[in-house]
Amino acid sequence: MFQVKADVETQGEFVESLASEVRAARFANIDDVVAFVHWLDEELSFLVDERAVLKHFDWPESKTDALREAAFEYQDLVKLENKATSFVDDPKLPCEEALKRMYSLLEK
C-alpha cells in the first residue's frame, strides 16, 4: 500500500502524460495498435501495481482495455493464420485423422 501511495505521489506527471497519449491515440493500421500497446505496457511496467496506481488518476481505462484487446486478438489471428497456412496435408494419414487435424484448426 505504501509503494502504491508513493507511485501516486511521484509518478503523477508521468501517468498523466501517458493518459494523454492514450486519449489522443488514433490508428489506421492494426500493426500500429500492437506497437502502441507494447510501448504502453512497457511504460506502465515501471509502476508498482498498475491498476492500484491508475485508479487514482483520470485514466482512460476503457480505451486502454479496448486497444489491448484489439492488439491481442489480432496477434491471435496472426498465429492462427500462420498455423492454417503452414498446414500440410499428409496423404499417408487416414482420412479420419486428417479431418480431425483440419477441424481442430477450424475450431480455433
N, C-alpha and C positions, 0 to 999 in steps of 0.2 A: 504494500500500500504506500509506503514511504517513497519507493522508487517511482511509482506512478505519479505521485504528487510532485516529485522532483522533475520528472519529464514534463508535466503540465506547466510547471513554472519556468523551466529553462528552454523548452522546445516550442513554445507557443508561436513564435515568429516563423519558425521552420514549418510547423504544421499548417499555419495559415497560408503560407506560400504554396504548399502542396495542395491545399484545398482550392486555392485559386487556379492552379494548373488543371485540376480535375474539372472544375466548373467550366473552364474555357476550352476544354478538350473537345475537338470535333475531328472526325476521321472519315475519309473516303475509302480507305483501304484497311481491310481487317488485319493485315500484317502490321500496320501502324498501331492498331489497338493492342496487339500482342506485345509489341515492343514497349508501348507506354505502360501497360500493366506490369511488365517485367521491371521497368525502371521504377515505377511507383512502389512496388513491393520491396525492391532493394532499398529505397529511401526510407520506407516505413519500418524496415527491419532494425533500424537504429533505436527505435522506441522499445522500452522495457516490455510493455504489454499494449499492443496496437489498439485493440478495442477499448481497453480501460482508459487509455490516454485520449483517444479521439472523441470519446463521448463527452469530453469537457469542452469541445470546440464545435463550431458550426460546420461540421464535416459533411460533405455530400455523400453520405453512406449509400443511398440507393443507386446513385450514378456509379460510384466505385464498384459496388456489387455487380451492377449490370455490365460494366466493362470487363470485370474479372470473369464473369460467367461467359460472356461472348468470346473472350480470348481462350478460355479453357475448352469450351465447346468446339471452337474452330480447330484447336490443336488435336482434339479427339477425332474430329472429322478427317484431318490430315493423316493421322495414324491409321484410321480405317481405310482411307483411300490407298495408302501405301500397302496395307495388307491385301486389299482387294486386287490391286494392280499387279502385285507380285505373286498372286495365286497361280500355281502351276497345276494343271490337271494331270494327274498321273494315270495314264491308261491301264496301268497294271493293277490299280486298286479296284476292288469290287465296286460295282455301281452304287450300292447302298452306302458304303463308306465314303465314296467320293461325294455323294449327295449330302451326307451329313456334314462334311467339311465345308461344302458350299453354303449349306443352310446356316451353319454357325457364323459364317461371315455376314450373311444376310440379316441375322438376328441382331447384330451389333449396330 
